[in-house]
Amino acid sequence: MSGRFKTAFKDTIRVLHTFALEVIGGFFLALAIIGVTSVVQEYRRFVDDADVGFWRTLLALGFSLAMLVFGLQSFWKARKIQK
């Protein structure tokens, strides 16, 4: 039965999987944008007072980069599925 289901709805499943990956990628990219604003804020704090913020700036940068990579990877996987 599941083989027949997969055969009958193969295109629908593929489209839904692609859509889910694109939505998740969009969320990750939105988090990366939020992270970049945090990096800018933390860097400004670091410039004003060197005792505050080097590690916080570095942590915000790492978060932003990780979210960017996850978002791009999700879109890359969605593109591979479309082929």
KEDORO-295786 format. One line per field, with one value per residue (C-alpha): residue in three letters; z, x, y. Coordinates in Angstrom, 1 decimal, always signed. Example, Ala and Ser with C-alpha at 12.3 -4.5 7.8 and 13.67 -1.06 7.14 Angstrom:
# residues 2
r: c(ALA; SER)
w: c(+7.8; +7.1)
u: c(+12.3; +13.7)
v: c(-4.5; -1.1)
This chain:
# residues 83
r: c(MET; SER; GLY; ARG; PHE; LYS; THR; ALA; PHE; LYS; ASP; THR; ILE; ARG; VAL; LEU; HIS; THR; PHE; ALA; LEU; GLU; VAL; ILE; GLY; GLY; PHE; PHE; LEU; ALA; LEU; ALA; ILE; ILE; GLY; VAL; THR; SER; VAL; VAL; GLN; GLU; TYR; ARG; ARG; PHE; VAL; ASP; ASP; ALA; ASP; VAL; GLY; PHE; TRP; ARG; THR; LEU; LEU; ALA; LEU; GLY; PHE; SER; LEU; ALA; MET; LEU; VAL; PHE; GLY; LEU; GLN; SER; PHE; TRP; LYS; ALA; ARG; LYS; ILE; GLN; LYS)
w: c(+0.0; +0.9; -2.5; -4.3; -2.2; -3.0; -6.7; -6.7; -4.8; -5.7; -7.2; -4.4; -1.7; -3.7; -3.9; -0.2; +0.8; -1.4; +0.1; +3.7; +3.0; +1.5; +4.5; +6.9; +4.9; +5.1; +8.8; +9.1; +6.9; +9.0; +12.1; +10.4; +9.6; +13.2; +14.3; +12.1; +13.8; +17.1; +15.8; +14.9; +18.3; +20.2; +18.1; +18.9; +22.6; +22.2; +20.5; +23.3; +26.2; +25.5; +28.7; +27.5; +24.5; +22.7; +23.4; +23.0; +19.6; +18.7; +19.9; +17.9; +14.8; +15.2; +15.6; +12.5; +10.4; +11.5; +10.7; +7.3; +6.5; +7.7; +5.6; +2.4; +2.9; +3.2; -0.1; -1.7; -0.7; -2.0; -5.3; -5.6; -5.0; -7.8; -10.4)
u: c(+0.0; +2.7; +4.4; +1.3; +0.9; +4.4; +3.8; +0.5; +1.7; +5.4; +5.2; +3.1; +5.5; +8.4; +6.8; +5.9; +9.4; +10.9; +8.4; +9.3; +13.0; +12.5; +10.4; +13.0; +15.7; +13.8; +13.5; +17.2; +18.1; +15.7; +17.6; +20.9; +19.7; +18.6; +22.0; +23.8; +21.9; +23.1; +26.7; +26.5; +25.1; +27.7; +30.5; +29.4; +29.4; +32.9; +34.2; +32.8; +34.0; +36.7; +35.9; +32.4; +31.6; +34.5; +33.2; +29.6; +30.5; +32.3; +29.3; +26.8; +29.0; +29.2; +25.4; +24.9; +27.3; +25.8; +22.2; +23.4; +25.1; +22.0; +19.7; +21.8; +22.2; +18.4; +17.9; +20.6; +18.9; +15.6; +17.2; +18.6; +15.2; +13.7; +16.0)
v: c(+0.0; +2.5; +1.8; +2.7; +5.8; +7.0; +6.3; +8.1; +11.2; +11.3; +14.8; +16.2; +14.8; +16.3; +19.7; +19.7; +18.7; +21.4; +24.0; +22.9; +23.3; +26.7; +27.9; +26.6; +28.3; +31.5; +31.3; +30.6; +33.6; +35.8; +34.7; +35.5; +39.0; +39.5; +38.1; +40.7; +43.5; +42.1; +41.9; +45.6; +46.5; +44.4; +45.8; +49.3; +48.5; +46.9; +50.1; +52.3; +50.1; +47.5; +45.6; +44.8; +42.8; +41.0; +37.6; +38.7; +40.2; +37.0; +34.8; +36.9; +36.7; +32.9; +32.7; +34.8; +32.8; +29.5; +30.6; +31.9; +28.6; +26.6; +28.8; +28.5; +24.8; +24.4; +26.3; +24.2; +21.0; +22.4; +23.1; +19.6; +18.1; +20.2; +18.7)
